[in-house]
Amino acid sequence: MIHHIKGVLIEKNPAYVVVETAGGVGYFIHISLNTFSQLKEEQQVTLLTHYVVKEDAHVLYGFCEEAERALFRLLISVNGIGPNTACVILSALPPQELVNAIAAQDVRLIQSVKGIGAKTAQRLIIELKDKIAKGAFEVSDNFSTNYNNNKIEALSALVALGFAKNSAE
């Protein structure tokens, strides 16, 4: 298993980065938008990684924080959620907000993530609720209302402009 990669940031994209290590090897690493926003225009970066071996590919996923990587590993342990879906979930919801949503059993918030239906959201909550309580994740009572208010305001604005509510969501 590759624990982390430290090197020079060659390319930065919202979906991936390329990090060149001291040996001259460039690693293509998939990242979430959360990790993308934390990466500054630094030359030297260190990314914690999760290595996935598939039948047709070997893929690296990178994270700036251990909490995000641990949450990613919990997400892929849920039946029906693969690494790409877990990355989409972590891109849509910051780790702390996702932990709070699971602890509060907020199916609607988890279901708001593209590609996550009601059954998958419920399964995710059922399977991870106890693991989150036992883990090193801090569940806060102060839910981020900024994210929800911004989303509601944006949705209202799009509907007012004539977009269908389903399309706007």
C-alpha positions in Angstrom: 0.0 0.0 0.0 1.2 3.5 -0.8 0.7 5.6 2.4 1.5 9.1 0.9 3.3 10.8 -1.9 5.5 13.8 -1.5 6.8 15.7 -4.5 6.4 18.6 -6.8 2.9 19.5 -8.0 3.2 19.3 -11.8 -0.5 19.6 -12.8 -3.6 20.6 -10.7 -7.1 19.9 -11.9 -10.4 19.7 -9.9 -10.5 15.9 -10.5 -6.8 15.0 -10.3 -3.3 16.1 -9.7 0.0 15.0 -11.1 2.8 14.8 -8.5 6.4 14.2 -9.5 8.6 12.5 -6.9 12.3 12.7 -6.4 12.9 9.7 -8.7 11.3 11.6 -11.6 8.1 9.5 -11.5 4.9 11.4 -12.0 1.9 10.0 -10.2 -1.6 10.6 -11.4 -3.8 11.0 -8.3 -7.6 11.4 -8.2 -8.7 14.0 -5.7 -12.0 15.4 -4.3 -13.0 19.1 -4.7 -12.3 19.4 -1.0 -8.7 18.4 -1.5 -8.4 20.5 -4.6 -9.5 23.6 -2.6 -7.0 22.9 0.1 -4.1 22.6 -2.3 -2.5 25.9 -2.8 -0.2 26.7 -5.7 2.7 25.2 -3.8 5.6 23.5 -5.5 6.1 20.8 -2.8 3.0 18.8 -1.7 2.3 15.8 0.4 -0.8 13.8 -0.3 -2.1 10.9 1.8 -3.2 8.2 -0.6 -5.5 5.2 -0.9 -4.4 2.7 -3.6 -7.2 0.8 -5.4 -6.4 -2.3 -7.5 -9.2 -3.1 -10.0 -9.3 -5.7 -12.6 -8.4 -3.2 -15.4 -6.6 -0.5 -13.5 -4.5 0.6 -10.5 -5.7 3.9 -9.2 -4.5 6.3 -6.5 -6.8 8.6 -4.6 -5.2 11.5 -2.7 -6.2 13.5 0.4 -4.8 16.5 2.2 -6.1 15.3 5.6 -6.3 12.0 7.4 -9.9 12.5 8.3 -11.0 12.8 4.7 -9.0 9.6 3.8 -10.6 7.7 6.7 -14.0 8.9 5.7 -13.3 7.8 2.1 -12.3 4.3 3.3 -15.5 4.1 5.3 -17.6 5.2 2.3 -16.1 2.5 0.0 -16.9 -0.1 2.7 -20.6 0.5 2.0 -22.1 -1.9 -0.4 -22.8 -0.1 -3.7 -20.4 2.8 -3.2 -17.1 2.5 -5.1 -14.1 4.8 -5.0 -15.4 7.2 -7.7 -18.8 7.6 -6.0 -17.0 8.1 -2.6 -14.9 10.9 -4.3 -18.1 12.5 -5.7 -19.6 12.4 -2.2 -16.6 14.0 -0.6 -16.5 16.6 -3.4 -20.2 17.5 -2.8 -20.1 17.5 1.0 -17.2 18.6 3.2 -16.1 15.7 5.5 -17.4 17.3 8.7 -20.8 18.0 7.1 -21.0 14.5 5.8 -20.2 13.1 9.3 -22.9 15.3 10.8 -25.4 14.2 8.2 -24.7 10.6 8.9 -24.9 11.1 12.6 -28.2 13.1 12.3 -29.5 10.5 9.7 -30.1 13.3 7.2 -31.1 11.2 4.1 -32.1 14.3 2.1 -28.7 15.9 2.4 -26.8 12.8 1.4 -29.4 12.1 -1.4 -28.6 15.6 -2.8 -25.3 14.3 -4.0 -25.3 13.5 -7.7 -25.7 9.7 -8.2 -26.9 8.9 -4.7 -30.5 7.7 -4.5 -32.7 7.2 -1.4 -31.8 3.6 -0.9 -28.1 4.2 -1.2 -28.3 7.2 1.2 -30.2 5.1 3.7 -27.8 2.2 3.4 -24.9 4.6 3.9 -26.4 5.9 7.1 -27.3 2.5 8.5 -23.9 1.0 7.8 -21.8 4.0 8.9 -23.7 5.5 11.8 -22.1 3.2 14.4 -18.7 3.3 12.8 -18.7 7.1 12.9 -19.8 7.1 16.5 -16.9 4.8 17.4 -14.3 6.5 15.1 -12.2 9.5 15.6 -14.8 11.8 13.9 -16.1 14.7 15.8 -19.9 15.1 15.4 -20.9 18.7 16.0 -24.3 20.0 16.8 -23.7 23.2 14.8 -24.7 22.2 11.3 -23.3 24.4 8.6 -26.3 26.4 7.6 -24.2 28.5 5.2 -24.0 25.6 2.8 -27.7 24.8 3.0 -28.8 28.5 2.8 -26.6 29.1 -0.3 -28.0 26.0 -1.9 -31.6 26.9 -1.1 -31.0 30.5 -2.4 -29.3 29.2 -5.6 -32.2 26.8 -6.2 -34.8 29.5 -5.6 -33.0 31.8 -8.1 -32.8 29.1 -10.8 -36.5 28.3 -10.4 -37.4 32.0 -10.5 -35.4 32.2 -13.8 -37.7 29.5 -15.3 -35.6 26.4 -14.8 -37.5 23.2 -13.7 -36.9 22.4 -10.1 -35.6 18.9 -10.9 -33.1 20.3 -13.4 -32.0 23.1 -11.0 -31.3 20.6 -8.2 
